Every structure is written in C-alpha cells, then in structure tokens.
Amino acid sequence: MSPASAPAGVRVDAYAWAIRLYATRSAATAACKAGHIKVNDVSAKPAQVVRIGDRVRALTPGGERIVVVTGLITKRTSAPLAALNFDDQTPPPPPKEERPATVVRERGAGRPTKRDRRQIERLRGREPRADDLA
C-alpha cells in the first residue's frame, strides 16, 4: 500500500484476528463484546478503531496478551508477516513453582456459585471485573 492509501485505523476485532490473537474473526468479536479486549486500558467494542501506537490487552485462551500496534493489517497473513505488525509486551509466565495451583472441584460438587467463581479468580491472580463487584 502506498502511504496515501494506507488506512488511518483498523477495527480492533479484525486486527486481533489478523495478528493471530484469536483463531476466528467471530471469536475476536465475541471477546470484544465480553470485555476481554482493551485498547489503551479501556474496554473496546468490536468496531473500535486501533491506530499505530495503541496498546491492546486481550484475554485469550492461552492467557493474557499485551501487544503494541506497530502496523495496520486487516487480512490474516502468515505468522511471520503478522508479527511485523505488533510488538509483543506480554510478560513471560512465572516459573512453575510460582504459578497458582489448578483448582479442582470434587466430582458431583455441581456448578460453582458466583462466590466460588470469584474466589477461584482471586486464587489465579486475576482481578474481578468492575461489574462483578456491584
């Protein structure tokens, strides 16, 4: 693309899919709607525009990822080409002995209550969402 035709911004759901944070575009859109994607520490709607220099935090199935936008793409390309369009600032995972233990519920204990889920999230080191505290 020439500089004159380069886009000023890209939808955050399309960008998250194009740089391979999510396997499908619909998964990226669902993550936005669920509040799992934040742009500059503000929850993003799927159509929100990201620009070069924005910081994107995404809660993916593999854990939280933090990337800084260095290039704008809307099409999914190969992983090496996609890696040129972001700077990964995700901290390395803690050593195995420092990771929180996996939570195992007794068989037949039923579905966790809201209180149980909040306690599990605290054990995993995740902060509860603002709407959980209300």
QUIFENPE-V232971 format. One record per backbone hydrogen bond with DSSP energy under -0.5 kcal/mol. CO is the residue of the C=O (numbers start at 0). NH is the residue of the N-H. E is the energy in kcal/mol with one decimal. If there is no record, write none. Layout:
# QUIFENPE-V232971
co->CO nh->NH e->E
co->CO nh->NH e->E
This chain:
# QUIFENPE-V232971
co->1 nh->4 e->-0.9
co->1 nh->5 e->-0.8
co->9 nh->49 e->-3.0
co->10 nh->14 e->-2.3
co->11 nh->15 e->-2.5
co->12 nh->16 e->-1.7
co->13 nh->17 e->-2.5
co->14 nh->18 e->-2.3
co->15 nh->20 e->-2.7
co->15 nh->21 e->-1.0
co->16 nh->19 e->-1.3
co->17 nh->76 e->-0.7
co->23 nh->27 e->-1.7
co->24 nh->28 e->-2.3
co->25 nh->29 e->-2.5
co->26 nh->30 e->-2.1
co->27 nh->31 e->-1.9
co->28 nh->32 e->-2.4
co->29 nh->33 e->-1.9
co->30 nh->35 e->-2.9
co->30 nh->36 e->-0.6
co->31 nh->34 e->-1.3
co->35 nh->58 e->-2.1
co->36 nh->43 e->-2.3
co->37 nh->39 e->-0.6
co->37 nh->56 e->-2.9
co->38 nh->41 e->-1.0
co->41 nh->38 e->-2.6
co->44 nh->47 e->-1.9
co->45 nh->12 e->-1.5
co->47 nh->11 e->-2.5
co->49 nh->9 e->-1.8
co->50 nh->53 e->-2.1
co->53 nh->55 e->-0.5
co->53 nh->68 e->-2.7
co->54 nh->39 e->-3.5
co->54 nh->56 e->-0.5
co->55 nh->66 e->-2.8
co->56 nh->37 e->-2.8
co->57 nh->59 e->-0.9
co->57 nh->64 e->-3.1
co->59 nh->62 e->-1.9
co->62 nh->59 e->-2.1
co->64 nh->57 e->-2.9
co->65 nh->88 e->-2.9
co->65 nh->89 e->-0.5
co->66 nh->55 e->-3.3
co->67 nh->86 e->-2.4
co->68 nh->52 e->-2.7
co->70 nh->72 e->-0.6
co->74 nh->76 e->-0.5
co->77 nh->81 e->-2.6
co->78 nh->82 e->-2.2
co->79 nh->83 e->-0.5
co->80 nh->83 e->-0.8
co->81 nh->84 e->-1.8
co->82 nh->85 e->-0.9
co->84 nh->69 e->-1.7
co->84 nh->70 e->-1.7
co->85 nh->87 e->-0.6
co->86 nh->67 e->-2.0
co->86 nh->88 e->-0.6
co->94 nh->97 e->-1.8
co->94 nh->98 e->-0.9
co->95 nh->98 e->-0.6
co->101 nh->103 e->-0.6
co->102 nh->104 e->-0.5
co->105 nh->108 e->-2.1
co->112 nh->116 e->-2.6
co->113 nh->117 e->-2.1
co->114 nh->118 e->-2.2
co->115 nh->119 e->-2.5
co->116 nh->120 e->-2.3
co->117 nh->121 e->-2.1
co->118 nh->122 e->-2.2
co->119 nh->123 e->-2.0
co->120 nh->125 e->-2.4
co->121 nh->124 e->-1.0
co->128 nh->131 e->-0.9
co->128 nh->132 e->-0.9
co->129 nh->132 e->-0.6
co->129 nh->133 e->-0.6
